[in-house]
Amino acid sequence: MKNTIQPKPKDSSRYLISISFFVILFIASACQAQLTSKDLSQLNLIPIPVAITPDVGAFEITDRTAIYVNKGDTQLEDIANYLSEFLQKSTGFNLPVKNVDQFSKDAISLELTNSNGFKNPEGYSININNDVIKIQANEPQGIFRGIQTLRQLLPARIEQESQKGPWTIASGSILDYPQYEYRGAMLDVSRHFFAVDDVKRFIHFVATYKMNKLHLHLSDDQGWRIEIKSWPKLTEYGGSTEVGGGEGGYFTQEDYKEIIDYAQERYIEVIPEIDMPGHTNAALASYPELNCNDEAPDLYTGTEVGFSSFCTDKEVTYKFIDDVIGELAAITPGKYIHIGGDESHSTDKEDYIQFINKVQDIVYKHGKTMIGWDEIQNAQLRKESVTQFWASEENALGAVKQESKLIMSPAKKAYMDMQYDSNSPLGLHWAGYIEVDTGYNWNPSSYVKGITKDDILGVEAPLWTETIQTINDIEYMIFPRLAGFAEIGWSQDSLRNWESYKNRLLNHYERLEAMDVNFYKSKVVASEKL
Ligand code: TNX
């Protein structure tokens, strides 16, 4: 808290000082009055919604409040239970979930309806008056996104356990829907391994800001992190270490299911990545036959890139990939599988092209849609395949020429592993420093000349973990930048500007504190030390 001790005033200025004292008192009480009547439009929502219409009055959540859902809709019931559990932690109220159509007051109603004209599956509206909070959407995912807004309409302490009320929400209405269909974050669990609970906390953050994709970077030179039953040494040996020589680890298929279920409950699709043909030392060390010389290299615990490659002209390589993608597809309910394809500096270019073409066929054979880093555009892409732009504008343009849609992850803006500035204790800076304003101030649809909004599926912010070892480290790198990337993906361009965002973010700090998040308090957001 601010704790500035004023110097003792000189006698001659006493008169002036007592006047200013009253002026300050007056302003302070005016602010207070404004605070208590704070209307909806003064709340600091991130991402900013399409429209907010304030009204007079307020709804109060009390122990008499109940949550109502459409009769017999189990998905809605699950969401209602999620809301009830969330509210119980802080308020202590045990809000029942009811399955009736009729309510008159003390009601939070979650309603699926197609009468509100939403074309977007994640769109929702919230209407609040003294008696009812009504959240409406076409699809359950829209209701879920609306509940994330509801969280931010409540006092910040709603994020903390066992708090005192009152739990009031100002009256009015909100209409909201996303700008891009793909809004994601990536977590690299290969360079350093993170346990299921850490991944869940990451997912919770992603959900909080209405993102809908979690890209898991599951394999790299330093470790293979997903159990493949037909090739067990991948995890037994290839998962046994990490950057710096620590213990490593891996997800069993049951662990992976637990992650997917947790994400699905939040309407988040998990996208698994097996990076190839480069970034494969952990696999090459586990199975000598995947190397052209049949010799397994040692496990690797450094941070270099570009030195490993699958042997692209061996049949066993494709048998291996078929098995891996097959098992992964079977345990992945989502649409996409990411095949990496970046920085394959040890693969001959022609071999690389043939390799990606073949792997693409394998992905589609198993019923999934392929995503790869922007280098994959060197191959013959199917139109459905998605290209993740990270470094090369030429590659991005090449992908678009092949009618492949883009996920925008420009390293200079969207890489959450970049240091904020030269004093950041964690992170790299090969793509530059990414201060909070730098991360926010860009527009996916004008970032690369020649690429328009129609070419873009959405936005993703990756967190590579060469320097990141704990959930505390993760939080420091992603907060507050993650909230800005979420707003870039969700909110309308016309509503986005740094000044507005900066103020909302500053007011959002108390919510991050209530969420017990270890975040970077940037000078560009508030010049004084908070
Ligand atoms: C580049 S981004 C990589 C990763 C590193 C990252 C570190 C990309 C497709 N490849 O292998 O972890 O830089 O910032």
Boltz pocket constraint, residues with backbone or C-beta under 6 A from the ligand:
constraints:
  - pocket:
      binder: B
      contacts: [[A, 305], [A, 342], [A, 343], [A, 373], [A, 390], [A, 415], [A, 417], [A, 428], [A, 464], [A, 465], [A, 466]]
      max_distance: 6.0
